[in-house]
Amino acid sequence: MESIEDDGDDALTKVTGMYKEWFLDYASYVILERAVPAIEDGFKPVQRRIMHALKELDDGRYNKVANVVGHTMQYHPHGDASIADAMVQMGQKDLLIDTQGNWGNILTGDRAAASRYIEARLSKFALDVVFSPKITEWQQSYDGRKKEPVNLPVMFPLLLAQGAEGIAVGLSTKVLPHNFNELIDASIKHLQGKRFKLFPDFPTSGIIDVTNYNDGMRGGKIRVRAKIAPLNKNTLIISEIPYGTNTSSLIDSILKANDKGKIKVKKIEDNTAADVEILVHLPSGISPDKTIDALYAFTNCETSISPLGCIIEDNKPLFIGVVEMLKRSTDATVELLRQELEIQLGELEAQWHAASLERIFIENRIYRDIEEEETWEGVIKAIDKGLKPHVKHLKRPVTEEDILRLTEIKIKKISKFDLDKAQQHLDNLEEKIAEVKNNLANIIDFAIDYFKRLKTTYGKGRERKSEIRIFDDIEATKVVIRNTKLYVNREEGFVGTSLRRDEYVTDCADIDDVIVFTKGGDMMVTKVDSKTFVAKNIIHVAVFKKKDKRTTYNMIYKDGKGGPSYIKRFNVTSITRDKLYPLGTGKAGTDVLYFSANPNGEAEVITVLLRQVGSIKKLKWDLDFSDLLIKGRGSKGNLVTKYSVKRIELKEKGLSTLKPRKLWFDDTVQRLNIDDRGDFLGEFTSEDRLLIVNQKGVIKTVIPELTLRFSDDMIVLEKWEPEKPLSAIYWEGEKELFYVKRFLIDNPDKVESIISDHPKSYLEKVFTDYRPRAEVTFAKQRGKDRQDNLELDLEQFISVKGISAMGNQLTKDKVLEINAMEPLPYYKPEPLATTEIEVVDEENVGTQEGADDPTKTEKLRTQKPKNSLKEKRKDEDDDEGQTTLF
């Protein structure tokens, strides 16, 4: 900072003192007086002053918010807009302020009406737990005209119930809101010496993953998702939204993702009123399950929130977790309750003392002793003298103030004095004193009862809104819509989305990776771009899938100029992007003679033809790729021949050599996986399907894709066996009787209902066993013994019929309950054993023995495949006696 002096020379003025005095004062003010709440009552200063103003104006009726704002300005040295905004935020939390009028909508983001149009008053809860003037510490307001509370005596963990957010100078705070009833339960557990955990609960509901909540401290994070469900095959319904968003911003993010081509949406309808209802209409042919994942991956349907637990304690910022916040708040509540009890005890004892003196004064007619006294001092002394023989049982000495109070008793009261009523009043006071003393002696139990009363009185309708669930990780590349086209110029070695004059490869997304193989035996994975050079003479290009162990590449290559030819099968599961990998030994002149990419491990039969050179006897023979183990891309492979290959021809397309894929269902995330998490569903080939039945009686079979989503009312999920009958017992609403049916699924692609469409019909039990049994318990009829339970063999009760058949009537008697029993034994016929090739995941595993001439190669083709991961053998190959490593 510069200043110009009289002589015209520029001089430098240091700002060190200004920084130390002014800026630090400003920072301290913002931290302590504006942005960060106090742990004592959970309020920021503006909120505390609003509550104080509301209490001063409280007469049980609503007050205009503009009037409350004006009253608050007597205590808060800031503008009316900031006070009104703070009051609206408090009112929208529906805890402390009882609102009337248009206070905005946190779901849609609509603002509240102007403060002159809306009204407010303190809620019953606020009047109950926030105010207690006798134990409140007071201070002068900013202009010295009024008194305001230093902290309000809040006897509830209000900060955690409402949450708080603020940005100060050099620090910020973000305490997330928690559930009302759970906070009370946690306070009770703390008082009982038990452990507890706290997780956020948001007014916008939604689904939350609190795995990394970190007790609400810095570094923690929670993930919040909208609740999305398929309404029908072309429509999704969003019924809950993430905290911190609203329907407008959510729809904007969906439209933006649609414009970028990440998802495909036909139309969006916002029918939100009291509850969220956003309808997302999809074009025909778009998978609803995949679109739900895409909405989570590319829109505000999933957000993350980073909490930061910072509060003010003793005029200093303190970083603590929500568990510690609750402990401190609960301990403070106990202390406030103790103070209230002590004040109450003092008041009761004062009442008892005054009532006792009054009784002595009237009962012993001491008032007659003052008749002859002519001076005031004489009157006081006469009364004091008259009381002395009767005050031995009092709990404190008689003071002059006590005597003055006796002189104020009216003649009317003396004349109508009732000794029995006086004694009854004293007995009542003594009972209350004993009760208060007992509460003080058992203050923890008293506090527990206090919290239980709060829950009973105010906890109804405040159940948890946000559902806690562990989220599955969504890979964006698996759910993104392929919004662009990939082209290749094989000869020049370019791939990209702008090469429209060249060869079309496939649809892709701008976040995809592309894998490229060249004639020279090299491989590269690169990100989709408008134009990327890889290497000349490209022979294969495709969208790359990470950790893909099923796509298998079959290859025969010549190792260097004039070198021998090798055969290999390999996967590409992980790479470094934009790095050129040699698939052979890396010698100059390497040439790929045959290459195929097989999405499900298919192994074809090829014919090798040699050039006529010298005395070679056999110029043609067949090779079957299924005779080779699948290894890593770095494997050298098995020797095919030392001689020059004329050409290689495809003789026969092959079947998959991979084992069926094992699938599990993880109930915590409600998703399928191949990672051994959850319940094992079985081994699935490309022809196998999953059977799904829900509580509404809807049944369907689906192809088991990892992107499938499952509804909460699903009651059956298992591998579908087409030949196995399904059995169901259901209540037929029109007949008002239970019916039994057994059926097969004739049309696996059709979604069908197995109960009648009457609105009162419901599914009671569904059985997927071959020979199911059920036990029927009958209701007891008046005047009769209870009927014996019926053990029902469903296989004998009804034959297999069509899925749309009504079935047979179970019984006309009134049924109390139906329970499943152990099914009868059933032995499936043993399937014929088959020989299978299994993927070898590990690299650096040796290959089979190679063949250095056609004869050895022919022997290799007839060897039994090595088909177990447990073998993991290191074989030596080629005629040079070297060990080839994957």
ROTORMAR-507229 format. One record per residue (C-alpha): residue in one letter; x, y, z. Coordinates in steps of 0.02 Angstrom, whole numbers, padded with zeros to 5 digits, always signed. Example, Ala and Ser with C-alpha at 12.3 -4.5 7.8 and 13.67 -1.06 7.14 Angstrom:
BEGIN
A+00615-00225+00390/S+00684-00053+00357/
This chain:
BEGIN
M+00000+00000+00000/E+00075+00165-00055/S+00052+00344+00002/I+00114+00507-00078/E+00211+00621+00037/D+00231+00810+00026/D+00397+00805-00065/G+00321+00700-00204/D+00419+00542-00164/D+00326+00376-00151/A+00340+00287+00015/L+00291+00106+00057/T+00171+00082+00203/K+00174-00088+00289/V+00008-00175+00320/T+00070-00294+00455/G-00018-00203+00596/M-00178-00185+00496/Y-00178-00372+00459/K-00148-00421+00640/E-00279-00303+00711/W-00413-00281+00580/F-00415-00439+00476/L-00400-00558+00623/D-00539-00464+00712/Y-00646-00481+00557/A-00605-00667+00540/S-00644-00699+00723/Y-00809-00606+00707/V-00863-00706+00554/I-00817-00871+00637/L-00895-00835+00806/E-01041-00721+00764/R-01103-00775+00594/A-01054-00941+00514/V-01024-01075+00646/P-01153-01137+00773/A-01119-01152+00959/I-01118-01325+01037/E-01210-01259+01191/D-01377-01233+01102/G-01343-01278+00919/F-01385-01103+00856/K-01293-00975+00752/P-01315-00799+00824/V-01448-00749+00697/Q-01548-00907+00736/R-01534-00879+00923/R-01595-00700+00904/I-01742-00753+00794/M-01794-00879+00927/H-01778-00747+01064/A-01882-00624+00963/L-02016-00756+00931/K-02023-00793+01118/E-02044-00609+01160/L-02186-00595+01033/D-02265-00761+01081/D-02448-00751+01130/G-02503-00914+01051/R-02552-00833+00887/Y-02460-00817+00721/N-02352-00663+00689/K-02307-00591+00520/V-02129-00642+00478/A-02092-00462+00431/N-02140-00412+00608/V-02028-00548+00682/V-01885-00493+00570/G-01905-00312+00626/H-01908-00366+00809/T-01752-00472+00782/M-01659-00321+00711/Q-01658-00251+00889/Y-01533-00388+00929/H-01452-00431+00761/P-01345-00294+00682/H-01377-00347+00502/G-01505-00321+00365/D-01680-00389+00359/A-01645-00501+00208/S-01517-00607+00299/I-01634-00626+00449/A-01783-00673+00338/D-01680-00802+00241/A-01618-00881+00403/M-01796-00887+00471/V-01862-00970+00312/Q-01727-01103+00323/M-01773-01138+00504/G-01958-01146+00460/Q-01928-01269+00318/K-01848-01390+00441/D-02018-01410+00527/L-01952-01423+00704/L-01944-01258+00798/I-02060-01144+00700/D-02243-01173+00663/T-02271-01098+00491/Q-02420-01031+00396/G-02423-00977+00215/N-02305-01013+00069/W-02137-01053+00148/G-02065-01125-00012/N-02033-01307-00058/I-01869-01395-00025/L-01918-01529-00152/T-01946-01414-00301/G-01831-01272-00249/D-01973-01144-00251/R-01937-00993-00142/A-02046-00935+00002/A-02165-00790-00019/A-02113-00617+00042/S-02099-00602+00231/R-02250-00484+00237/Y-02361-00625+00172/I-02309-00772+00281/E-02331-00800+00468/A-02246-00897+00606/R-02250-00941+00789/L-02149-01053+00902/S-02190-01238+00895/K-02244-01331+01050/F-02079-01425+01044/A-01980-01262+01044/L-02078-01194+01191/D-02045-01356+01283/V-01857-01379+01257/V-01780-01212+01207/F-01831-01084+01337/S-01803-01072+01524/P-01774-00890+01576/K-01722-00934+01755/I-01568-01031+01697/T-01527-00920+01549/E-01370-00813+01550/W-01405-00639+01480/Q-01299-00505+01398/Q-01322-00331+01327/S-01377-00318+01146/Y-01262-00233+01021/D-01334-00058+01058/G-01353-00084+01245/R-01541-00054+01245/K-01596-00235+01267/K-01542-00397+01346/E-01519-00554+01242/P-01468-00732+01290/V-01285-00781+01279/N-01347-00957+01241/L-01522-01026+01250/P-01545-01171+01374/V-01587-01301+01239/M-01616-01471+01317/F-01605-01574+01158/P-01467-01612+01028/L-01538-01478+00914/L-01381-01451+00810/L-01382-01632+00751/A-01570-01632+00722/Q-01569-01477+00610/G-01393-01486+00538/A-01289-01332+00502/E-01188-01263+00360/G-01078-01109+00354/I-00924-01036+00272/A-00815-00926+00381/V-00640-00854+00355/G-00514-00996+00349/L-00637-01132+00398/S-00811-01197+00364/T-00936-01315+00443/K-01059-01442+00376/V-01156-01541+00506/L-01284-01651+00421/P-01462-01671+00491/H-01501-01829+00589/N-01661-01918+00637/F-01759-01847+00784/N-01801-02014+00865/E-01629-02089+00835/L-01549-01941+00922/I-01659-01967+01074/D-01620-02154+01075/A-01434-02114+01063/S-01446-01989+01208/I-01530-02122+01314/K-01395-02249+01268/H-01259-02124+01314/L-01340-02094+01484/Q-01350-02282+01509/G-01166-02301+01468/K-01199-02394+01305/R-01116-02369+01135/F-01212-02296+00990/K-01192-02242+00809/L-01271-02097+00717/F-01305-02078+00531/P-01386-01934+00436/D-01570-01928+00390/F-01625-01805+00258/P-01794-01717+00236/T-01788-01755+00049/S-01776-01942+00090/G-01672-02036-00039/I-01554-02183-00018/I-01388-02156+00072/D-01226-02254+00086/V-01142-02209+00251/T-00995-02329+00235/N-00870-02184+00236/Y-00966-02063+00348/N-00818-02054+00468/D-00927-01995+00612/G-00964-01834+00518/M-00785-01773+00531/R-00673-01696+00399/G-00622-01824+00268/G-00785-01920+00276/K-00907-01939+00133/I-01080-02008+00108/R-01162-02052-00058/V-01343-02006-00086/R-01454-02074-00222/A-01627-02037-00287/K-01754-02176-00272/I-01788-02235-00450/A-01898-02380-00502/P-01967-02443-00668/L-02151-02395-00687/N-02164-02497-00846/K-02043-02554-00982/N-02030-02378-01054/T-02050-02267-00900/L-01949-02235-00742/I-02019-02148-00588/I-01910-02045-00471/S-02000-02036-00302/E-01860-01971-00188/I-01714-01855-00225/P-01540-01831-00151/Y-01514-01703-00013/G-01447-01540-00081/T-01540-01556-00246/N-01716-01514-00302/T-01826-01576-00442/S-01778-01430-00555/S-01590-01456-00539/L-01613-01645-00552/I-01712-01631-00715/D-01584-01508-00784/S-01444-01632-00751/I-01541-01771-00839/L-01573-01661-00990/K-01390-01610-00995/A-01336-01794-00992/N-01460-01829-01131/D-01391-01685-01236/K-01215-01753-01213/G-01273-01925-01269/K-01235-02012-01103/I-01416-02070-01087/K-01568-02073-01200/V-01728-01994-01136/K-01888-01967-01234/K-01981-01850-01115/I-01980-01796-00931/E-02136-01753-00830/D-02125-01667-00661/N-02283-01704-00560/T-02206-01656-00392/A-02324-01582-00262/A-02320-01641-00081/D-02213-01789-00138/V-02084-01806-00275/E-02145-01883-00437/I-02036-01866-00591/L-02079-01978-00739/V-01935-02014-00859/H-02001-02084-01024/L-01876-02190-01121/P-01868-02227-01308/S-01919-02404-01357/G-01779-02530-01348/I-01685-02441-01207/S-01655-02547-01052/P-01735-02471-00896/D-01608-02558-00781/K-01461-02491-00881/T-01538-02317-00886/I-01558-02315-00696/D-01372-02352-00678/A-01333-02218-00808/L-01438-02091-00711/Y-01335-02128-00556/A-01172-02118-00655/F-01201-01961-00759/T-01333-01853-00670/N-01373-01779-00500/C-01474-01936-00460/E-01319-01982-00361/T-01218-01852-00265/S-01087-01860-00131/I-01085-01751+00024/S-00930-01718+00128/P-00972-01676+00309/L-00860-01566+00416/G-00898-01564+00601/C-00846-01391+00664/I-00930-01304+00811/I-00897-01161+00931/E-00856-01205+01110/D-00794-01075+01236/N-00776-00948+01094/K-00657-01061+00997/P-00687-01170+00843/L-00678-01356+00880/F-00676-01501+00756/I-00768-01652+00827/G-00876-01796+00765/V-01064-01813+00783/V-01050-01945+00921/E-00948-01824+01028/M-01070-01683+00985/L-01215-01787+01049/K-01122-01836+01207/R-01083-01654+01247/S-01260-01600+01208/T-01334-01738+01317/D-01216-01696+01461/A-01265-01513+01444/T-01449-01563+01448/V-01420-01659+01610/E-01335-01506+01686/L-01479-01392+01631/L-01605-01513+01705/R-01505-01512+01867/Q-01508-01321+01871/E-01695-01318+01841/L-01724-01444+01981/E-01614-01345+02100/I-01710-01186+02061/Q-01874-01280+02079/L-01816-01351+02246/G-01769-01178+02309/E-01938-01109+02258/L-02033-01251+02342/E-01932-01233+02502/A-01965-01046+02500/Q-02151-01080+02479/W-02147-01207+02620/H-02054-01084+02733/A-02178-00944+02695/A-02330-01057+02719/S-02260-01123+02884/L-02230-00947+02950/E-02403-00893+02894/R-02482-01040+02985/I-02383-01003+03146/F-02426-00818+03133/I-02613-00849+03116/E-02634-01008+03218/N-02544-00935+03371/R-02629-00765+03349/I-02462-00674+03347/Y-02545-00533+03251/R-02626-00482+03417/D-02455-00445+03492/I-02437-00292+03381/E-02597-00207+03435/E-02514-00107+03573/E-02358-00062+03471/E-02347+00117+03413/T-02188+00111+03306/W-02144+00004+03154/E-01988-00060+03238/G-02094-00113+03385/V-02210-00209+03270/I-02064-00303+03191/K-01991-00346+03362/A-02159-00403+03429/I-02186-00521+03283/D-02008-00587+03296/K-02032-00618+03481/G-02198-00705+03454/L-02125-00821+03320/K-01972-00880+03417/P-02057-01017+03521/H-02132-01095+03363/V-01993-01091+03230/K-01879-01231+03288/H-01941-01349+03151/L-01909-01224+03011/K-01766-01261+02889/R-01690-01087+02895/P-01691-00937+03013/V-01828-00808+03004/T-01772-00647+02919/E-01839-00471+02927/E-01904-00495+02750/D-02008-00643+02811/I-02082-00535+02950/L-02122-00395+02827/R-02215-00521+02719/L-02319-00573+02871/T-02372-00394+02903/E-02446-00388+02727/I-02572-00527+02762/K-02749-00461+02742/I-02879-00469+02883/K-02994-00564+02765/K-02868-00704+02746/I-02842-00713+02935/S-03028-00722+02968/K-03055-00863+02842/F-02898-00961+02885/D-02927-01150+02879/L-02799-01250+02978/D-02834-01414+02885/K-02812-01334+02715/A-02652-01251+02773/Q-02584-01419+02833/Q-02637-01502+02672/H-02546-01368+02573/L-02389-01396+02677/D-02400-01585+02653/N-02417-01560+02466/L-02265-01449+02463/E-02166-01576+02563/E-02211-01712+02438/K-02152-01604+02295/I-01991-01562+02387/A-01960-01747+02417/E-01993-01784+02234/V-01873-01648+02173/K-01739-01706+02294/N-01761-01884+02230/N-01745-01824+02051/L-01586-01730+02096/A-01516-01884+02180/N-01559-01988+02026/I-01526-01856+01894/I-01476-01982+01757/D-01638-02080+01774/F-01732-01916+01775/A-01645-01863+01614/I-01684-02031+01532/D-01867-02010+01577/Y-01860-01833+01507/F-01794-01895+01339/K-01924-02035+01335/R-02060-01905+01363/L-01994-01802+01217/K-01999-01955+01103/T-02175-02002+01158/T-02240-01824+01140/Y-02153-01765+00982/G-02080-01919+00898/K-02234-01976+00806/G-02219-01942+00619/R-02031-01915+00631/E-01978-02088+00576/R-01820-02109+00469/K-01844-02046+00291/S-01677-02090+00210/E-01648-02275+00179/I-01473-02335+00227/R-01400-02454+00101/I-01229-02504+00034/F-01211-02446-00146/D-01141-02545-00289/D-01005-02463-00392/I-01065-02420-00566/E-00940-02425-00708/A-00983-02281-00822/T-00918-02371-00976/K-01044-02512-00949/V-01198-02402-00939/V-01159-02256-01054/I-01260-02245-01215/R-01154-02272-01370/N-01177-02099-01441/T-01046-02094-01578/K-00969-02207-01711/L-00793-02276-01719/Y-00699-02287-01884/V-00530-02360-01934/N-00405-02331-02074/R-00318-02499-02067/E-00179-02464-02191/E-00126-02297-02119/G-00154-02353-01939/F-00281-02223-01879/V-00436-02249-01770/G-00561-02117-01717/T-00735-02044-01727/S-00699-01915-01863/L-00641-02038-01998/R-00811-02046-02080/R-00739-02086-02252/D-00652-02241-02185/E-00715-02409-02121/Y-00852-02409-01987/V-00811-02520-01838/T-00944-02502-01703/D-01044-02380-01599/C-00949-02312-01449/A-00953-02179-01314/D-00830-02039-01288/I-00776-02117-01121/D-00736-02287-01198/D-00565-02363-01228/V-00519-02447-01393/I-00407-02599-01414/V-00308-02613-01576/F-00204-02758-01647/T-00084-02738-01792/K-00013-02853-01925/G+00159-02828-01849/G+00108-02914-01688/D+00080-02760-01581/M-00067-02709-01471/M-00123-02543-01397/V-00267-02480-01293/T-00312-02297-01314/K-00455-02181-01267/V-00587-02142-01398/D-00539-01982-01487/S-00575-01896-01651/K-00416-01967-01732/T-00275-02068-01653/F-00125-02150-01737/V-00082-02324-01671/A+00025-02416-01799/K+00007-02459-01983/N-00084-02614-02045/I-00220-02634-01913/I-00301-02807-01916/H-00426-02789-01771/V-00506-02646-01674/A-00645-02652-01543/V-00710-02566-01386/F-00601-02626-01240/K-00681-02695-01081/K-00575-02691-00924/K-00552-02852-00825/D-00636-02951-00964/K-00584-03133-00939/R-00706-03205-01066/T-00650-03119-01225/T-00513-03232-01294/Y-00394-03193-01436/N-00330-03337-01545/M-00171-03299-01642/I-00033-03377-01749/Y+00117-03269-01785/K+00289-03280-01867/D+00422-03233-01739/G+00535-03112-01834/K+00593-03115-02014/G+00617-03297-02068/G+00581-03357-01890/P+00470-03501-01833/S+00280-03485-01812/Y+00193-03495-01644/I+00013-03520-01589/K-00064-03444-01433/R-00229-03402-01345/F-00236-03257-01224/N-00342-03129-01132/V-00310-02944-01109/T-00372-02894-00937/S-00266-02744-00888/I-00147-02629-00979/T-00065-02458-00976/R-00159-02344-01093/D-00068-02283-01252/K+00075-02406-01231/L+00120-02517-01380/Y+00135-02698-01322/P+00221-02833-01428/L+00120-02995-01431/G+00270-03099-01482/T+00451-03084-01430/G+00466-02911-01507/K+00584-02960-01649/A+00587-02855-01807/G+00487-02929-01949/T+00357-03013-01838/D+00202-03053-01941/V+00029-03108-01881/L-00027-03252-01992/Y-00197-03282-01911/F-00301-03184-01784/S-00476-03198-01711/A-00565-03113-01565/N-00693-03223-01476/P-00814-03143-01351/N-00852-03305-01259/G-00690-03403-01275/E-00737-03489-01439/A-00601-03603-01512/E-00603-03635-01698/V-00515-03766-01804/I-00395-03697-01935/T-00294-03774-02077/V-00108-03734-02094/L-00032-03741-02269/L+00159-03736-02292/R+00261-03682-02440/Q+00348-03821-02540/V+00527-03802-02483/G+00655-03942-02486/S+00597-04114-02430/I+00449-04068-02320/K+00329-04215-02327/K+00173-04143-02248/L+00118-03974-02316/K-00057-03968-02241/W-00137-04011-02073/D-00271-03951-01952/L-00252-03864-01783/D-00387-03849-01649/F-00370-03697-01535/S-00468-03790-01400/D-00311-03895-01370/L-00222-03742-01300/L-00233-03664-01127/I-00286-03483-01119/K-00142-03382-01048/G-00078-03204-01038/R-00040-03088-01183/G+00148-03100-01145/S+00154-03287-01179/K+00267-03339-01322/G+00150-03482-01365/N+00176-03656-01435/L+00281-03691-01589/V+00180-03729-01746/T+00322-03752-01871/K+00497-03693-01915/Y+00452-03686-02099/S+00375-03549-02201/V+00185-03543-02193/K+00095-03513-02357/R-00075-03473-02282/I-00195-03519-02143/E-00378-03558-02176/L-00528-03568-02059/K-00594-03746-02067/E-00728-03748-01932/K-00801-03621-01811/G-00787-03676-01631/L-00892-03676-01474/S-00850-03589-01311/T-00713-03674-01212/L-00751-03575-01054/K-00841-03645-00904/P-01015-03576-00868/R-01009-03413-00774/K-01041-03423-00586/L-01159-03291-00519/W-01198-03229-00344/F-01331-03110-00279/D-01274-02982-00151/D-01426-02931-00049/T-01339-02779+00027/V-01326-02692-00142/Q-01464-02794-00227/R-01354-02835-00376/L-01280-02987-00465/N-01092-03013-00460/I-00957-03138-00510/D-00848-03100-00358/D-00915-03229-00233/R-01016-03099-00134/G-01186-03150-00065/D-01294-03300-00109/F-01234-03419-00245/L-01362-03433-00387/G-01274-03563-00495/E-01174-03579-00654/F-01247-03495-00808/T-01217-03520-00993/S-01279-03402-01127/E-01443-03501-01134/D-01481-03496-00948/R-01601-03372-00868/L-01651-03308-00695/L-01823-03336-00620/I-01898-03187-00527/V-02062-03182-00429/N-02120-03031-00329/Q-02247-03010-00189/K-02380-02950-00311/G-02378-03119-00398/V-02285-03058-00553/I-02167-03188-00627/K-02036-03171-00763/T-01871-03242-00823/V-01725-03133-00875/I-01553-03151-00950/P-01432-03132-00803/E-01338-02971-00839/L-01234-02886-00705/T-01325-02722-00739/L-01494-02793-00685/R-01585-02706-00543/F-01706-02793-00426/S-01859-02725-00335/D-01878-02729-00146/D-02034-02839-00155/M-01942-02983-00242/I-01974-03149-00152/V-01895-03276-00273/L-01730-03260-00366/E-01650-03419-00431/K-01586-03505-00586/W-01732-03552-00696/E-01754-03735-00738/P-01883-03745-00880/E-01935-03923-00838/K-01967-03888-00653/P-02149-03844-00609/L-02186-03695-00496/S-02321-03703-00362/A-02421-03560-00284/I-02555-03536-00152/Y-02651-03372-00170/W-02807-03286-00106/E-02936-03261-00241/G-03020-03094-00204/E-03184-03125-00293/K-03213-03301-00224/E-03136-03254-00055/L-03051-03424-00045/F-02873-03492-00058/Y-02826-03577-00221/V-02679-03691-00267/K-02597-03702-00439/R-02447-03786-00519/F-02379-03730-00686/L-02232-03717-00805/I-02173-03557-00887/D-02211-03578-01072/N-02157-03406-01132/P-01994-03353-01046/D-01995-03180-01127/K-02167-03134-01060/V-02202-03050-00892/E-02357-03135-00816/S-02460-03132-00657/I-02492-03297-00569/I-02641-03231-00469/S-02808-03163-00526/D-02824-02978-00566/H-02954-02945-00430/P-02894-02800-00319/K-02911-02906-00160/S-02813-03054-00230/Y-02640-03081-00157/L-02501-03211-00163/E-02486-03311-00002/K-02347-03436-00041/V-02243-03483-00192/F-02140-03644-00202/T-01996-03681-00321/D-01960-03857-00258/Y-01997-04009-00365/R-02109-04090-00233/P-02166-03951-00113/R-02270-03973+00044/A-02368-03849+00150/E-02453-03850+00320/V-02623-03767+00334/T-02680-03707+00507/F-02867-03677+00524/A-02950-03543+00628/K-03045-03600+00783/Q-03234-03592+00764/R-03340-03534+00910/G-03403-03679+01014/K-03297-03808+00921/D-03125-03884+00942/R-02991-03820+00826/Q-02979-03924+00667/D-02819-04026+00645/N-02685-03950+00535/L-02685-04005+00355/E-02520-04068+00281/L-02532-04034+00095/D-02431-04124-00040/L-02450-04002-00184/E-02389-04128-00313/Q-02532-04245-00266/F-02659-04107-00237/I-02655-04035-00414/S-02575-04079-00580/V-02472-03960-00683/K-02582-03842-00785/G-02561-03681-00883/I-02495-03524-00797/S-02660-03432-00825/A-02767-03570-00746/M-02856-03526-00584/G-02807-03689-00499/N-02898-03792-00369/Q-02988-03729-00216/L-02884-03763-00060/T-03024-03771+00070/K-03189-03689+00116/D-03142-03680+00299/K-03070-03521+00373/V-02880-03527+00367/L-02772-03451+00504/E-02601-03471+00420/I-02508-03570+00288/N-02326-03623+00315/A-02202-03709+00201/M-02140-03881+00253/E-01986-03980+00204/P-02012-04038+00023/L-02015-04221-00021/P-01850-04289-00087/Y-01817-04275-00273/Y-01664-04343-00364/K-01617-04261-00526/P-01540-04373-00661/E-01351-04355-00669/P-01294-04254-00821/L-01163-04327-00937/A-00987-04272-00896/T-00905-04154-01021/T-00726-04100-01044/E-00703-03913-01029/I-00564-03788-01048/E-00549-03664-00905/V-00475-03489-00916/V-00304-03473-00836/D-00303-03300-00757/E-00125-03299-00691/E+00014-03240-00801/N+00188-03319-00804/V+00115-03493-00821/G+00210-03606-00943/T+00133-03664-01107/Q+00110-03841-01167/E+00249-03928-01259/G+00265-03850-01430/A+00292-03941-01593/D+00440-03899-01700/D+00373-03992-01851/P+00204-04041-01923/T+00212-04214-01846/K+00234-04147-01670/T+00098-04021-01700/E-00019-04158-01756/K+00019-04251-01594/L-00014-04091-01496/R-00187-04079-01574/T-00235-04250-01509/Q-00177-04220-01330/K-00307-04210-01192/P-00336-04027-01139/K-00269-03970-00972/N-00425-03898-00898/S-00400-03855-00716/L-00339-03698-00630/K-00260-03809-00499/E-00134-03878-00624/K-00044-03711-00654/R+00099-03804-00734/K+00256-03728-00806/D+00290-03825-00966/E+00441-03805-01076/D+00415-03772-01258/D+00507-03754-01424/D+00656-03850-01486/E+00784-03733-01407/G+00742-03800-01234/Q+00685-03629-01171/T+00542-03603-01047/T+00409-03488-01118/L+00326-03379-00988/F+00159-03292-01002/
